[in-house]
Amino acid sequence: MSFSAKALQYGYPVRGGATITPNDSTNFDTSRAILVDVAGNVKVTYVDGTEDTVALAASIWHPMCVNRIYSTGTTATGIHVGY
């Protein structure tokens, strides 16, 4: 499903997820949210292609539509994405 089709569904809760190993060159399916087990910085690429580093608190879902989490620049651990 394309991002534009998914965008209509983003008001709904997370319905599934995956544990992510940060990688500087690999994209994954666009997330609806990110959760980290240990707080820290997470470097991401948003669906519009922009990159950013954000500080995330642990154990809460952060609504973010991203398709890459980098190993370089990421200090948070136990990273999960929700779909």
KOLVEXZA-252893 format. One line per 4 residues: number of its first residue (from 1); their letters; for each residue x negated, y, z of C-alpha. Coordinates in nm, 3 decimals. Layout:
<rs>
NUM = A = X:Y:Z; ...
</rs>
This chain:
<rs>
1 = MSFS = 0.000:0.000:0.000; -0.138:0.342:-0.092; -0.207:0.608:0.169; 0.080:0.823:0.036
5 = AKAL = 0.321:0.533:0.084; 0.183:0.466:0.432; 0.208:0.834:0.525; 0.584:0.801:0.546
9 = QYGY = 0.538:0.532:0.811; 0.287:0.710:1.036; 0.555:0.819:1.283; 0.594:0.456:1.389
13 = PVRG = 0.384:0.287:1.658; 0.077:0.082:1.576; 0.193:-0.258:1.447; -0.137:-0.440:1.418
17 = GATI = -0.505:-0.380:1.452; -0.861:-0.495:1.423; -1.191:-0.459:1.603; -1.430:-0.255:1.393
21 = TPND = -1.806:-0.285:1.372; -1.930:0.061:1.270; -2.099:0.060:0.930; -2.251:0.348:0.733
25 = STNF = -2.143:0.219:0.392; -1.825:0.009:0.426; -1.467:0.137:0.420; -1.170:-0.041:0.576
29 = DTSR = -0.794:-0.002:0.529; -0.673:0.340:0.643; -0.607:0.344:1.016; -0.318:0.502:1.201
33 = AILV = -0.510:0.530:1.529; -0.841:0.450:1.699; -0.900:0.313:2.049; -1.242:0.278:2.214
37 = DVAG = -1.325:0.067:2.519; -1.615:0.293:2.623; -1.586:0.669:2.564; -1.828:0.845:2.331
41 = NVKV = -1.872:1.003:1.992; -1.728:0.842:1.679; -1.839:0.955:1.334; -1.558:0.901:1.082
45 = TYVD = -1.449:0.964:0.726; -1.090:1.083:0.703; -0.868:0.972:0.416; -0.926:1.306:0.241
49 = GTED = -1.300:1.229:0.227; -1.419:1.470:0.495; -1.661:1.349:0.760; -1.647:1.445:1.126
53 = TVAL = -1.783:1.339:1.463; -1.526:1.337:1.741; -1.554:1.265:2.113; -1.299:1.001:2.213
57 = AASI = -1.181:0.908:2.561; -1.158:0.540:2.647; -0.849:0.321:2.658; -0.601:0.544:2.477
61 = WHPM = -0.485:0.546:2.115; -0.607:0.851:1.922; -0.389:0.914:1.613; -0.640:0.938:1.328
65 = CVNR = -0.615:0.839:0.962; -0.968:0.727:0.882; -1.119:0.466:0.654; -1.480:0.453:0.776
69 = IYST = -1.651:0.457:1.113; -2.027:0.510:1.090; -2.287:0.334:1.300; -2.514:0.639:1.276
73 = GTTA = -2.372:0.907:1.505; -2.131:0.674:1.689; -2.199:0.620:2.059; -1.857:0.485:2.166
77 = TGIH = -1.829:0.108:2.185; -1.550:-0.147:2.162; -1.384:0.028:1.867; -1.038:-0.084:1.755
81 = VGY = -0.823:0.054:1.475; -0.448:0.033:1.464; -0.245:-0.006:1.148
</rs>
